[in-house]
């Protein structure tokens, strides 16, 4: 590696200060290296993509498996890596703090903490305490790691904007550096979220909106991620070629699949 961890973390924080950047989500070492070669400035892990690579479903990886995966990504590239750290692999704030410290040791430049457990959102007070614990853990480590506060309501069918904004603001006050509500797709809603948490940066999930990156940038969005979309597209192409091999006895050309 030519860029040390502290430099990657500083570069990552600087990316959030102005403009808008794309942060694609590789699922293994090979995809991480390819994205770096293509010229992206940072990458983020994807819990779904990493799980699929192991033949599992999203959420089925253990904490130790996720930490090992993050270490692989951080060791494979000079790019800053943001960890999809799900809900911190603990319900209580103390557990979240302990696990965040372990994630920092992998070399990540940022990590996100979600406010859901299974199909339910954490109670607001507990969710805020969990975010505050993550912040305090990062501060106690002395490392320049960026904290992303995620509110999962829209992905769970809770599409009223006001409760989501209330949570995002609370996570910001608890110490989140960047705010993220995956699933918000409407132009007006995205603009409202950006205004509500300003001047802190907002991440938008590209796969759940019809807006383009330039359009999101014009709304004030600072970073755009894709979640498991790249992994999903890769596996879909794999399935088509493998099915052609099984059913027709031929390797279908990429142009025709």
C-alpha angles and dihedrals in degrees: 000000000000099000119062123224096253091053092049090051092049091048091050094052090048091055088063095054099077143355124016129282135186116238107192122198118235119190102203142012094275095054091045092054092047092052091050091050090050090059107255114154099219140002137211130207120242120217092204095047093047091049093048090053087060093047093255139112127256112285096024097103118100124233092254091050092050092048091051090049092051091050090052092052094046092049093047099059145032090224122104111259123215113203122226089215094175110209094337092266092266137075100213123067094240091056092048090051092051092050094046089057089053091050091052089057090063091067100253118160094208141003137197129222119203127211098221137092113196107312096341135078118236115253108273096246093049092045091055092047089052091052092047090051090053090050093049091048092053092047092049090053092058089224125133095236119154118230120215118199112209126195111196102191098111092053088054096051096262096128101166106118100207096067090047093051090047089055094045091052091049091050089049091053089048090058109275111151096199130026128218133180106177114207099040105128109159118102094224093047093050091050090050092052091049091051093044096058100031134171088030115086124256128216120210126196106232096201093066098051135059091218120108125232092257090051091050090048089054088056090056098259110154102197137019125203132184104207112202094342097108092046091047092051091050094051091046090055090046091053092050095050093043091048090052089051092052099041102033103022092235139101104244112224115250090241091063099047 
